[in-house]
Amino acid sequence: DGGITQSPKYLFRKEGQNVTLSCEQNLNHDAMYWYRQDPGQGLRLIYYSQIVNDFQKGDIAEGYSVSREKKESFPLTVTSAQKNPTAFYLCASTRQGLDEQYFGPGTRLTVT
Amino acid sequence: QQQVKQSPQSLIVQKGGIPIINCAYENTAFDYFPWYQQFPGKGPALLIAIRPDVSEKKEGRFTISFNKSAKQFSLHIMDSQPGDSATYFCAASPLGSGNTGKLIFGQGTTLQVKP
């Protein structure tokens, strides 16, 4: 089955620790995106990548980092510099030149 | 100018009713307007999308109405069912040679369809 997988589904961390969220796609999509979702709010773009080894900051990149070493993988690291990291994180992908973005199932991160 | 404003925040209808969710934008460079459906604890799923060259698009029970001059678009759900209870997001994407596929999302509408 083609799709986007995110792991883990739930993640708990202590304040001050860095944590990495996984996003893998087997759709052969070129572009990948990370969004953050908070209760009662829309999705906000953290980082995006259109090709391997290249990525750009979105609207709320502070406290986050990414890498794109392989076309199918786009991991997100939530660093200790992120002041309010508890949220639902969503990864998406799309084929270059097309508009339809497809989302993964999300990772709910709780930092205490 | 990059915002997409969505209303209402929440909506309750009876089964068979026609909920309507509205979105407004300011940036005339937007040229792609999708709607996403999200169930609790799941990722959003693309429902239907429209471009500004048409005023209406239907897919099953879901219809998008688009008013380019007013810079507004709306989602109508015909014959709504309890299974349609979910959060709905509108979004918009700007065009241009540097189009990165970035989506600007509305705040979301939580729909409850009562049996």
Contacts between the chains, C-beta under 8 A, distances in Angstrom:
chain1	res1	chain2	res2	distance
A	4	B	43	7.8
A	6	B	43	7.9
A	31	B	100	7.4
A	31	B	101	5.3
A	33	B	101	7.6
A	33	B	102	7.7
A	33	B	103	8.0
A	35	B	105	8.0
A	40	B	9	7.4
A	40	B	107	7.2
A	40	B	108	7.3
A	41	B	107	6.0
A	41	B	108	7.2
A	42	B	4	7.8
A	42	B	6	7.4
A	42	B	89	6.0
A	42	B	105	3.6
A	42	B	106	5.4
A	42	B	107	4.8
A	42	B	108	5.5
A	43	B	44	7.3
A	43	B	89	6.9
A	43	B	103	7.6
A	43	B	105	4.5
A	44	B	105	7.6
A	45	B	102	6.1
A	45	B	103	7.5
A	48	B	100	6.3
A	48	B	101	7.5
A	48	B	102	6.5
A	50	B	100	6.2
A	50	B	101	7.6
A	56	B	100	7.2
A	58	B	102	7.3
A	90	B	43	5.5
A	90	B	44	7.2
A	92	B	43	7.9
A	94	B	101	5.3
A	96	B	101	7.9
A	99	B	32	4.6
A	99	B	34	7.3
A	99	B	49	7.0
A	99	B	93	5.9
A	99	B	101	6.6
A	100	B	34	7.3
A	100	B	46	5.8
A	100	B	49	7.1
A	101	B	34	7.8
A	101	B	46	7.2
A	101	B	101	6.7
A	101	B	103	6.1
A	102	B	46	6.9
A	103	B	36	7.8
A	103	B	43	3.7
A	103	B	44	5.0
A	103	B	45	7.1
A	104	B	43	5.3
A	105	B	42	6.0
A	105	B	43	4.9
A	106	B	41	7.4
A	106	B	42	7.0
A	106	B	43	5.0
A	108	B	41	7.6
